[in-house]
Amino acid sequence: MKKIMLVSIFSILFINLFGQTQVEMNTKAKAKYEKVDKGLNQVYQKLLQDYKSDTVFIKSMKEAQRQWIKFRDAQVKMKYPPYQDADESVLPMCRNYYLTELTNNRIKELKQWIDGVEEGDVCSGSIKLKGQ
C-alpha cells in the first residue's frame, strides 16, 4: 500500500514539474516560429547584399518573396482554417509548427543562392557558382 501511495505521489509531482499547459506550448511554438522567421529575414538580407549589383535578379527575388508570403499564408489558412482561435486551443501551436516547417523549407530554397552551385551546372540560372 505504501508503494502504491509513493508511486502515486511521485507521478503527480513528476507531471506537475514537467507538464506544460496548452498556453505554454502555444507560446513556445510561436517563439520557435519567430526565431525561424528571423533567420529567413537574415537570409533574405544576405541575398540582397550578395546580389546587389544584379538589379534584375533583386527585382525578381523581391517579387518571388512577396508571392511566397502569400502562398505561405494561404497554405496555413487552408490547413488550419480560422475557426475559433482560443489560446487554450491546440490550433495556434499547430499553426506555428506548420509556419516553422514552411519557413525552414523557404530558407533552404533561398540558401542555394548564397551557397552557390558546382561549376558545370548549366541550369543553375541566377544562382552563382560556389566560391564566387
Backbone torsions as a table, in degrees:
resi	resn	phi	psi	omega
1	MET	NA	-41.0	179.0
2	LYS	-63.2	-37.6	180.0
3	LYS	-64.3	-42.3	179.7
4	ILE	-63.2	-42.7	-180.0
5	MET	-64.5	-43.2	179.4
6	LEU	-64.8	-43.4	178.9
7	VAL	-62.8	-41.5	178.9
8	SER	-63.1	-46.5	179.3
9	ILE	-63.3	-44.7	179.2
10	PHE	-60.9	-42.5	180.0
11	SER	-62.0	-45.2	179.8
12	ILE	-63.1	-44.7	178.3
13	LEU	-62.8	-42.2	-178.9
14	PHE	-62.4	-45.3	180.0
15	ILE	-63.4	-42.5	-179.9
16	ASN	-68.2	-34.3	-179.3
17	LEU	-72.7	-38.9	-172.3
18	PHE	-111.1	-5.6	179.2
19	GLY	-74.8	156.2	178.3
20	GLN	-129.8	147.3	173.9
21	THR	-80.9	164.4	178.4
22	GLN	-63.4	-37.2	178.5
23	VAL	-61.5	-41.4	178.2
24	GLU	-64.9	-41.4	178.9
25	MET	-66.7	-38.1	176.4
26	ASN	-62.7	-42.7	-179.8
27	THR	-64.4	-42.6	178.8
28	LYS	-64.9	-41.7	179.4
29	ALA	-63.9	-40.0	178.4
30	LYS	-65.5	-42.5	179.0
31	ALA	-62.9	-39.5	178.8
32	LYS	-64.3	-44.8	178.0
33	TYR	-61.7	-44.4	-179.1
34	GLU	-60.8	-36.0	177.5
35	LYS	-66.5	-43.4	179.2
36	VAL	-67.1	-39.8	178.3
37	ASP	-62.8	-37.6	176.5
38	LYS	-64.0	-39.6	176.6
39	GLY	-62.4	-39.4	176.9
40	LEU	-62.3	-42.8	179.0
41	ASN	-63.4	-34.7	177.4
42	GLN	-67.2	-42.7	177.7
43	VAL	-62.9	-43.3	179.1
44	TYR	-60.1	-45.9	179.3
45	GLN	-63.7	-37.9	178.2
46	LYS	-64.7	-41.0	176.8
47	LEU	-61.7	-44.1	177.5
48	LEU	-58.0	-40.6	-179.9
49	GLN	-71.4	-48.3	-176.4
50	ASP	-63.9	-32.4	-174.9
51	TYR	-111.6	21.0	-173.7
52	LYS	-58.2	-28.0	-179.9
53	SER	-80.7	-13.0	179.5
54	ASP	-99.5	81.5	-174.0
55	THR	-64.6	-30.6	177.9
56	VAL	-66.1	-44.4	178.2
57	PHE	-63.4	-46.0	-177.8
58	ILE	-58.6	-44.7	179.4
59	LYS	-61.6	-44.4	179.5
60	SER	-66.5	-39.8	-179.7
61	MET	-65.3	-43.3	179.5
62	LYS	-61.0	-42.3	178.3
63	GLU	-65.4	-42.1	178.6
64	ALA	-62.0	-39.2	179.8
65	GLN	-68.5	-40.4	175.8
66	ARG	-60.5	-43.2	179.5
67	GLN	-68.4	-35.9	178.0
68	TRP	-64.2	-40.4	178.6
69	ILE	-61.5	-43.0	176.3
70	LYS	-61.6	-43.6	178.4
71	PHE	-61.5	-47.0	-180.0
72	ARG	-57.5	-48.8	-178.6
73	ASP	-63.0	-39.9	178.6
74	ALA	-67.1	-39.0	178.2
75	GLN	-61.7	-45.9	-179.6
76	VAL	-64.4	-42.9	179.9
77	LYS	-64.7	-35.7	178.5
78	MET	-68.5	-44.2	-177.5
79	LYS	-73.8	-39.3	-179.0
80	TYR	-126.4	76.8	-179.6
81	PRO	-54.8	147.4	-176.3
82	PRO	-77.3	72.0	173.6
83	TYR	-74.3	-128.0	172.4
84	GLN	-88.2	142.9	-173.2
85	ASP	-127.2	56.0	-178.8
86	ALA	-69.3	148.7	178.8
87	ASP	-60.6	-27.7	-178.5
88	GLU	-78.7	-12.0	-178.5
89	SER	-76.7	158.1	177.0
90	VAL	-80.7	-15.1	-175.3
91	LEU	-59.0	-43.7	177.8
92	PRO	-59.8	-38.3	178.2
93	MET	-64.2	-48.4	-179.3
94	CYS	-63.1	-41.5	178.8
95	ARG	-60.8	-43.7	179.8
96	ASN	-69.6	-34.5	173.9
97	TYR	-61.1	-43.0	-179.4
98	TYR	-68.5	-41.2	175.3
99	LEU	-59.3	-40.5	178.5
100	THR	-62.6	-44.7	179.7
101	GLU	-61.9	-49.0	179.7
102	LEU	-61.6	-40.4	-178.7
103	THR	-69.4	-40.9	175.5
104	ASN	-60.5	-39.7	177.3
105	ASN	-63.7	-39.8	179.0
106	ARG	-66.1	-40.7	177.1
107	ILE	-58.5	-45.7	179.5
108	LYS	-59.6	-43.1	178.6
109	GLU	-61.8	-48.2	-176.3
110	LEU	-70.4	-29.3	-179.0
111	LYS	-64.2	-17.7	176.0
112	GLN	-57.8	-38.5	-178.9
113	TRP	-71.9	-25.4	178.0
114	ILE	-83.0	-46.1	-176.9
115	ASP	-72.8	-32.2	-178.2
116	GLY	83.0	173.0	179.2
117	VAL	-120.6	163.4	178.7
118	GLU	-69.0	146.2	175.7
119	GLU	-60.2	139.1	-178.9
120	GLY	105.6	-12.3	176.5
121	ASP	-77.3	95.0	-173.3
122	VAL	-73.4	-11.6	-179.2
123	CYS	-109.5	25.5	-176.3
124	SER	-76.5	-14.9	178.5
125	GLY	61.4	-124.4	-175.6
126	SER	-84.9	-1.7	-179.9
127	ILE	-75.1	127.7	-178.7
128	LYS	-69.8	163.2	175.2
129	LEU	-78.9	150.3	177.3
130	LYS	-58.6	139.8	177.1
131	GLY	86.0	1.2	179.2
132	GLN	-100.4	NA	NA
